Amino acid sequence: MPDKKPSAWRYLWFSQDIRNKLLITLGLLMLFRLAANVPAPGVDREALKVFFSGAGSGGFLGFLNLLSGGTISNFSVLSMGVYPYITAQIILQLLIPIIPSLQKRMQDDQREGRRWMEKWTYYLAVPMAALSAIGQINTFNALAQQQGGPAILPFGFSSNLWLTSVTTLLVMTAGTMFAIWLGELISEYGIRGQGLSLVIFAGIVSQIPQNMITLWSDQINRWSLLTAMIVVMLLTILAIVYVQQGRRNVPIIYPQKSAIFYAMQRGKNVRMPQPTLPLMVNLAGMIPLIFASALLQFPAILAGFFIGSETEWVSSFATSIQSFFNATGINSWGYWLLYFFMVVGFTYFYTTVLFDQQNYGDNLKRSGAQIPGVHSGVATQKYLSRIQSRITFPGALLLGFVAIMPFLLQLVLPAASSSAGLFLVSSSGLLIVVGVVRDMFMNIEAELKLHGYQEKLLIN
């Protein structure tokens, strides 16, 4: 019986370059988590604690608190994380198919187009961080005052508040840019290309121990909740991995005659594999969930300003709006149903925008390739778009079910109604965690092969 060859992963720590990259990544993530506990200046800690002990712990704010790694519940200087950068990137991606000059720039030279995209993403991230800080502060204050509590952070540009408000705004904007800088350092000196993803990943994972302690403190339902959480985690991981591995291999041909073609004509036994264009199932990440959550939160916030209206029908209508868009409770099926369809719709929209930017039709035409039975150019792009739309369907459904997982758990297990935030780690949070772990695994494996640590080359 032949000896089993050693795995290349056993040499992970022996390669000095890879070991240094892992240590640098770990050190920068620890620095990020340390800075995440620094509160923004002027925050009323008691008012913030009271707010998050009530309704503030659920809904869109609870969702963002999960993704930010608990920095929102602390109102940290990093409470916006790297999401202004991601938002700026999304805005530019959506503008490219709308503005012809930008689309032409990206199609003519993709490498130069990516450099332009990165540069302007950084520029746009600064005002987006400032606007996000203003919106976050105003949203917190409005929701806290609706609950009858004081403002969490006095904010405004009046004569007595402008100095503290500008200071808070500058500090929170600088905190966001600091988080982005740490992510770029990780991508450059640590695990290549995974900086921003690992920053988000570290924030989500850091919440799991605290959530587990909170779950375990429920002495009555601890075992049922723990069992449900483990089952949900396993099923969600299996579903995400299975769907992410899905692909459709579209066969392509090169009409030009090659050396292999002439060799086959001369009667030589040459095996020529069929070239294919792999189209992957695109889950679109957390972007559809964030878009849908943000849009569904606005009606409830706006209705809160009209609940105290003296006009009876206005007050009644505002109350009904807030009741409908309340994400807590078993009777909130209308909100979650709307949330499901919005996530599916945004998944199709965002996937279509990104796929059209790849411009497979023109790229295949330039390389001399063609899909059998399909005209090159525009016809090829339309054909591939139809295929991509069909294979996006399982990914969109998965994202939709992941989004409404807390509500489904409440229906199956009523005891989970008070712990819906914990199960977000098992659904929405795991969507990021599994994706980042998968990409990091492939990245490290590529580094091992680059340094010569391949299983096929290793012998005992």
C-alpha positions as CSV (number, residue, x, y, z in Angstrom):
1,M,0.0,0.0,0.0
2,P,1.7,3.3,-1.1
3,D,2.5,5.9,1.5
4,K,0.2,8.9,1.6
5,K,1.8,12.1,0.4
6,P,1.9,14.9,3.0
7,S,-0.5,17.7,2.5
8,A,0.9,21.1,1.5
9,W,-0.9,22.7,4.4
10,R,1.5,21.1,6.8
11,Y,4.1,23.5,5.5
12,L,1.9,26.6,6.1
13,W,4.0,27.8,9.0
14,F,7.4,26.8,7.6
15,S,7.3,29.3,4.8
16,Q,8.7,32.5,6.2
17,D,6.8,34.7,3.7
18,I,3.5,33.1,4.3
19,R,4.1,33.1,8.1
20,N,4.8,36.8,8.1
21,K,1.7,37.5,6.0
22,L,-0.4,35.6,8.5
23,L,1.1,37.4,11.5
24,I,0.7,40.8,9.9
25,T,-2.9,40.0,9.1
26,L,-3.6,38.9,12.7
27,G,-1.9,41.9,14.1
28,L,-3.8,44.4,12.0
29,L,-7.1,42.7,12.8
30,M,-6.3,43.0,16.5
31,L,-5.6,46.7,16.0
32,F,-8.9,47.1,14.3
33,R,-10.8,45.4,17.1
34,L,-9.0,47.5,19.7
35,A,-9.9,50.7,17.9
36,A,-13.5,49.5,17.5
37,N,-14.0,49.9,21.3
38,V,-13.1,53.6,21.3
39,P,-16.4,55.6,21.6
40,A,-17.1,58.6,19.5
41,P,-16.8,61.9,21.4
42,G,-20.0,63.3,23.0
43,V,-21.9,60.1,23.2
44,D,-24.3,59.7,26.2
45,R,-23.4,56.1,27.3
46,E,-26.4,55.7,29.5
47,A,-28.9,56.8,26.8
48,L,-27.2,54.5,24.4
49,K,-27.5,51.6,26.8
50,V,-31.2,52.2,27.4
51,F,-31.8,52.6,23.6
52,F,-30.2,49.2,22.7
53,S,-31.9,47.4,25.6
54,G,-35.2,48.3,24.0
55,A,-36.4,48.3,20.4
56,G,-33.1,49.6,19.1
57,S,-31.6,46.2,19.3
58,G,-33.7,44.9,16.3
59,G,-34.6,45.9,12.8
60,F,-32.1,47.6,10.5
61,L,-29.9,49.0,13.3
62,G,-29.6,45.5,14.9
63,F,-28.7,44.2,11.4
64,L,-26.0,46.9,10.9
65,N,-24.7,46.3,14.5
66,L,-24.1,42.7,13.6
67,L,-22.2,43.5,10.4
68,S,-20.2,46.2,12.2
69,G,-19.1,43.8,14.9
70,G,-20.9,45.6,17.7
71,T,-19.4,49.0,17.0
72,I,-22.8,50.6,16.5
73,S,-24.0,49.5,19.9
74,N,-20.9,51.2,21.4
75,F,-21.2,54.1,19.0
76,S,-17.5,53.7,18.2
77,V,-15.4,55.9,16.0
78,L,-15.5,52.8,13.7
79,S,-19.2,52.4,13.9
80,M,-19.6,52.8,10.1
81,G,-16.8,50.3,9.5
82,V,-15.8,50.1,5.8
83,Y,-19.3,50.4,4.4
84,P,-18.9,53.9,3.1
85,Y,-16.2,52.6,0.9
86,I,-18.4,49.7,-0.2
87,T,-21.2,52.1,-0.9
88,A,-19.0,54.4,-3.0
89,Q,-17.9,51.3,-5.0
90,I,-21.5,50.3,-5.6
91,I,-22.4,53.8,-6.7
92,L,-19.6,53.9,-9.3
93,Q,-20.5,50.4,-10.5
94,L,-24.1,51.5,-11.0
95,L,-23.0,54.7,-12.8
96,I,-20.8,52.9,-15.3
97,P,-23.7,51.5,-17.5
98,I,-25.6,54.8,-17.2
99,I,-22.8,57.2,-18.3
100,P,-21.5,56.2,-21.8
101,S,-18.0,57.8,-21.3
102,L,-17.4,55.7,-18.1
103,Q,-18.6,52.6,-19.9
104,K,-16.2,53.2,-22.8
105,R,-13.3,53.9,-20.4
106,M,-13.9,50.5,-18.7
107,Q,-14.3,48.6,-22.0
108,D,-11.3,50.1,-23.8
109,D,-8.7,49.3,-21.2
110,Q,-9.9,47.2,-18.2
111,R,-6.7,47.6,-16.3
112,E,-6.7,51.3,-16.5
113,G,-10.4,51.3,-15.8
114,R,-9.8,49.4,-12.6
115,R,-7.2,51.9,-11.5
116,W,-9.6,54.8,-12.2
117,M,-12.3,52.9,-10.3
118,E,-10.1,52.4,-7.2
119,K,-8.9,56.0,-7.2
120,W,-12.4,57.6,-7.3
121,T,-13.7,55.0,-4.9
122,Y,-11.3,56.4,-2.3
123,Y,-12.3,60.0,-3.1
124,L,-16.0,59.3,-2.9
125,A,-15.6,57.3,0.3
126,V,-14.8,60.5,2.3
127,P,-18.0,62.4,1.6
128,M,-20.0,59.1,1.9
129,A,-18.4,58.6,5.3
130,A,-19.4,62.1,6.4
131,L,-23.0,61.7,5.1
132,S,-23.2,58.2,6.7
133,A,-22.1,59.7,10.1
134,I,-24.7,62.5,9.9
135,G,-27.4,60.0,8.9
136,Q,-26.4,57.5,11.6
137,I,-26.4,60.2,14.4
138,N,-29.8,61.6,13.3
139,T,-31.3,58.2,13.0
140,F,-30.2,57.2,16.5
141,N,-31.4,60.4,18.0
142,A,-34.8,60.2,16.3
143,L,-35.4,56.6,17.3
144,A,-34.3,57.3,20.9
145,Q,-36.6,60.3,21.2
146,Q,-39.5,58.3,19.8
147,Q,-39.0,55.9,22.7
148,G,-39.2,58.8,25.1
149,G,-35.5,58.9,25.9
150,P,-32.9,61.6,25.5
151,A,-30.7,62.2,22.4
152,I,-27.8,59.8,22.3
153,L,-25.5,62.4,20.9
154,P,-26.4,66.1,20.8
155,F,-25.8,67.0,17.2
156,G,-26.5,70.1,15.1
157,F,-24.9,73.2,13.6
158,S,-26.4,75.8,15.9
159,S,-24.1,78.3,17.7
160,N,-23.8,76.1,20.8
161,L,-23.4,72.7,19.1
162,W,-21.5,73.3,15.9
163,L,-18.0,72.8,17.4
164,T,-18.8,69.4,19.1
165,S,-20.8,68.3,16.0
166,V,-17.9,69.1,13.6
167,T,-15.5,67.3,15.9
168,T,-17.7,64.2,16.1
169,L,-18.1,64.2,12.3
170,L,-14.4,64.5,11.6
171,V,-13.5,61.8,14.1
172,M,-16.1,59.3,12.8
173,T,-15.0,60.1,9.2
174,A,-11.4,59.6,10.1
175,G,-12.3,56.3,11.9
176,T,-13.9,55.0,8.7
177,M,-10.8,55.9,6.6
178,F,-8.6,54.3,9.3
179,A,-10.5,51.1,8.9
180,I,-10.2,51.2,5.1
181,W,-6.5,51.9,5.5
182,L,-6.1,48.8,7.7
183,G,-7.9,46.8,5.1
184,E,-5.6,48.0,2.4
185,L,-2.6,47.2,4.5
186,I,-3.9,43.6,5.0
187,S,-4.4,43.3,1.2
188,E,-0.9,44.6,0.5
189,Y,1.3,43.0,3.3
190,G,-1.0,40.3,4.6
191,I,-3.4,37.9,2.9
192,R,-3.5,39.3,-0.6
193,G,-6.8,40.9,-1.7
194,Q,-8.8,40.0,1.4
195,G,-8.3,43.1,3.5
196,L,-11.7,44.7,3.6
197,S,-13.4,41.3,3.7
198,L,-11.4,40.2,6.7
199,V,-12.2,43.5,8.5
200,I,-15.9,42.8,8.1
201,F,-15.3,39.1,8.9
202,A,-13.5,40.0,12.2
203,G,-16.4,42.2,13.3
204,I,-19.0,39.5,12.8
205,V,-16.9,36.7,14.4
206,S,-16.2,38.9,17.4
207,Q,-19.9,39.0,18.2
208,I,-20.4,35.2,18.3
209,P,-18.9,34.6,21.9
210,Q,-21.1,37.3,23.4
211,N,-24.2,36.1,21.6
212,M,-23.5,32.5,22.8
213,I,-23.2,33.8,26.4
214,T,-26.5,35.6,26.0
215,L,-28.1,32.6,24.6
216,W,-26.7,30.3,27.3
217,S,-28.1,32.6,30.0
218,D,-31.6,31.6,29.0
219,Q,-31.9,28.7,31.4
220,I,-35.3,27.6,30.2
221,N,-34.7,27.6,26.4
222,R,-31.0,27.3,26.2
223,W,-30.9,23.8,24.8
224,S,-33.6,24.3,22.3
225,L,-32.0,27.6,21.1
226,L,-28.6,26.1,21.0
227,T,-29.8,23.1,19.0
228,A,-31.7,25.3,16.6
229,M,-28.7,27.6,16.2
230,I,-26.3,24.6,15.4
231,V,-28.8,23.2,12.9
232,V,-29.3,26.6,11.2
233,M,-25.6,27.1,11.0
234,L,-24.9,23.7,9.4
235,L,-27.7,24.0,6.9
236,T,-26.8,27.6,6.0
237,I,-23.2,26.7,5.5
238,L,-24.1,23.7,3.3
239,A,-26.5,25.7,1.2
240,I,-24.1,28.6,0.7
241,V,-21.2,26.4,-0.3
242,Y,-23.4,24.2,-2.6
243,V,-24.9,27.2,-4.4
244,Q,-21.5,29.1,-4.6
245,Q,-19.9,26.1,-6.3
246,G,-22.7,26.0,-9.0
247,R,-21.6,26.9,-12.5
248,R,-22.7,26.6,-16.1
249,N,-20.0,25.8,-18.6
250,V,-20.8,27.4,-21.9
251,P,-18.9,25.8,-24.8
252,I,-17.0,28.1,-27.1
253,I,-15.0,27.5,-30.3
254,Y,-12.1,29.2,-32.1
255,P,-12.8,29.1,-35.8
256,Q,-9.2,30.0,-36.6
257,K,-7.1,27.0,-37.7
258,S,-4.3,26.1,-35.2
259,A,-1.4,23.7,-35.0
260,I,-3.5,21.2,-33.2
261,F,-6.1,21.4,-36.0
262,Y,-3.4,20.6,-38.7
263,A,-2.0,17.8,-36.5
264,M,-5.4,16.2,-36.3
265,Q,-5.7,16.5,-40.1
266,R,-2.5,14.6,-40.5
267,G,-4.0,11.7,-38.6
268,K,-2.2,12.2,-35.3
269,N,-4.0,11.2,-32.2
270,V,-4.3,14.6,-30.5
271,R,-6.9,15.1,-27.8
272,M,-8.2,18.7,-27.8
273,P,-10.3,19.6,-24.8
274,Q,-13.5,21.6,-25.4
275,P,-12.9,25.1,-24.2
276,T,-15.7,26.5,-22.1
277,L,-16.7,29.8,-20.5
278,P,-17.7,29.1,-16.8
279,L,-20.6,31.3,-15.5
280,M,-20.8,31.1,-11.8
281,V,-23.8,31.5,-9.5
282,N,-23.5,35.0,-8.2
283,L,-24.9,35.5,-4.7
284,A,-24.1,39.2,-4.8
285,G,-23.0,39.1,-1.2
286,M,-24.7,41.2,1.5
287,I,-25.5,44.1,-0.9
288,P,-29.1,43.1,-1.6
289,L,-29.8,42.6,2.1
290,I,-28.4,46.0,3.0
291,F,-30.3,47.8,0.2
292,A,-33.6,46.1,1.2
293,S,-33.1,46.6,4.9
294,A,-32.3,50.3,4.5
295,L,-35.3,51.0,2.2
296,L,-37.7,49.2,4.5
297,Q,-36.5,51.2,7.5
298,F,-37.2,54.6,6.1
299,P,-41.0,54.4,6.1
300,A,-41.0,53.6,9.8
301,I,-38.6,56.4,10.6
302,L,-40.6,58.9,8.6
303,A,-43.9,57.7,10.2
304,G,-42.5,58.3,13.6
305,F,-42.5,62.1,13.1
306,F,-46.3,62.1,12.4
307,I,-47.5,59.8,15.2
308,G,-48.1,62.8,17.5
309,S,-50.0,64.8,14.9
310,E,-53.2,66.4,16.0
311,T,-55.0,65.2,12.9
312,E,-56.5,61.9,13.8
313,W,-56.2,60.1,10.4
314,V,-52.6,61.2,10.0
315,S,-51.7,59.9,13.4
316,S,-53.6,56.6,12.8
317,F,-52.0,56.2,9.4
318,A,-48.5,56.8,10.8
319,T,-49.2,54.2,13.6
320,S,-50.3,51.6,11.1
321,I,-47.2,52.2,8.9
322,Q,-44.9,51.7,12.0
323,S,-46.8,48.6,12.9
324,F,-46.5,47.1,9.4
325,F,-42.7,47.8,9.2
326,N,-42.0,46.5,12.6
327,A,-39.6,43.5,12.1
328,T,-40.3,42.0,15.5
329,G,-43.1,39.6,16.4
330,I,-44.8,36.7,14.7
331,N,-47.5,39.0,13.2
332,S,-44.9,40.9,11.1
333,W,-45.3,38.5,8.2
334,G,-46.1,41.4,5.8
335,Y,-42.7,43.1,6.5
336,W,-40.8,39.9,6.0
337,L,-42.6,38.9,2.8
338,L,-41.9,42.3,1.3
339,Y,-38.3,42.0,2.5
340,F,-38.0,38.6,0.8
341,F,-39.1,39.8,-2.6
342,M,-37.0,43.0,-2.4
343,V,-33.9,40.9,-1.6
344,V,-34.6,38.7,-4.6
345,G,-35.2,41.7,-6.9
346,F,-32.1,43.5,-5.8
347,T,-30.1,40.3,-6.3
348,Y,-31.2,40.1,-9.9
349,F,-30.6,43.9,-10.4
350,Y,-27.1,44.0,-9.0
351,T,-26.0,40.8,-10.7
352,T,-27.3,42.0,-14.0
353,V,-25.4,45.3,-13.6
354,L,-22.1,43.5,-12.8
355,F,-22.5,41.0,-15.5
356,D,-23.2,43.6,-18.2
357,Q,-20.0,45.4,-17.2
358,Q,-17.9,42.2,-18.0
359,N,-19.0,42.6,-21.7
360,Y,-18.4,39.0,-22.6
361,G,-19.8,39.4,-26.1
362,D,-17.2,41.9,-27.2
363,N,-14.4,40.2,-25.3
364,L,-15.1,36.8,-27.0
365,K,-15.3,38.6,-30.4
366,R,-11.9,40.2,-29.9
367,S,-10.3,36.9,-28.9
368,G,-11.8,35.2,-32.0
369,A,-14.0,32.9,-29.9
370,Q,-17.6,32.1,-30.6
371,I,-20.4,30.2,-29.0
372,P,-21.7,27.4,-31.4
373,G,-24.9,28.5,-33.1
374,V,-24.8,32.1,-31.8
375,H,-23.6,35.2,-33.6
376,S,-20.7,37.0,-32.1
377,G,-21.0,40.4,-30.4
378,V,-24.4,41.6,-29.2
379,A,-26.2,38.3,-29.8
380,T,-23.6,36.5,-27.7
381,Q,-24.0,39.0,-24.8
382,K,-27.8,38.6,-24.9
383,Y,-27.5,34.8,-24.9
384,L,-25.1,34.8,-22.0
385,S,-27.3,37.2,-20.1
386,R,-30.3,34.9,-20.4
387,I,-28.1,32.0,-19.0
388,Q,-26.8,34.2,-16.2
389,S,-30.4,35.2,-15.3
390,R,-31.5,31.6,-15.0
391,I,-28.6,30.5,-12.8
392,T,-29.0,33.5,-10.6
393,F,-32.4,32.2,-9.6
394,P,-31.2,29.7,-6.9
395,G,-28.8,32.3,-5.5
396,A,-31.5,34.9,-5.3
397,L,-33.8,32.5,-3.5
398,L,-31.1,31.5,-1.1
399,L,-30.4,35.2,-0.2
400,G,-34.2,35.7,0.3
401,F,-34.5,32.8,2.7
402,V,-31.3,33.9,4.5
403,A,-32.8,37.3,4.9
404,I,-36.1,36.1,6.5
405,M,-34.4,33.3,8.6
406,P,-35.1,35.1,11.9
407,F,-38.9,35.2,11.1
408,L,-39.0,31.6,10.0
409,L,-37.2,30.6,13.2
410,Q,-39.8,32.5,15.3
411,L,-42.6,30.5,13.5
412,V,-40.9,27.2,14.2
413,L,-39.4,28.0,17.6
414,P,-41.3,30.8,19.4
415,A,-38.6,31.0,22.1
416,A,-36.3,32.5,19.4
417,S,-38.4,35.6,19.2
418,S,-36.3,37.3,21.9
419,S,-33.1,36.1,20.3
420,A,-33.6,36.9,16.6
421,G,-30.4,38.9,16.6
422,L,-28.4,35.8,17.6
423,F,-29.7,33.8,14.6
424,L,-28.7,36.6,12.2
425,V,-25.2,35.3,12.9
426,S,-26.3,31.9,11.7
427,S,-27.9,33.3,8.5
428,S,-26.9,36.7,7.2
429,G,-23.6,36.8,9.1
430,L,-22.6,33.3,7.9
431,L,-23.1,34.4,4.3
432,I,-20.1,36.7,4.7
433,V,-18.2,34.4,7.0
434,V,-18.4,31.4,4.7
435,G,-17.5,33.5,1.6
436,V,-14.5,35.1,3.3
437,V,-13.2,31.7,4.6
438,R,-13.6,30.2,1.2
439,D,-11.8,33.0,-0.5
440,M,-9.0,33.0,2.1
441,F,-8.6,29.3,1.8
442,M,-8.1,29.6,-2.0
443,N,-5.8,32.5,-1.5
444,I,-3.5,30.7,1.0
445,E,-3.5,27.6,-1.3
446,A,-2.4,29.7,-4.2
447,E,0.4,31.1,-2.0
448,L,1.5,27.6,-1.1
449,K,1.7,26.6,-4.7
450,L,3.6,29.7,-5.6
451,H,6.2,28.8,-3.0
452,G,6.5,25.2,-4.4
453,Y,4.4,23.5,-1.7
454,Q,2.2,21.4,-3.9
455,E,0.9,17.9,-3.0
456,K,2.0,16.5,-6.4
457,L,5.6,17.7,-5.8
458,L,5.9,16.7,-2.1
459,I,7.3,13.3,-1.2
460,N,7.9,11.6,2.1
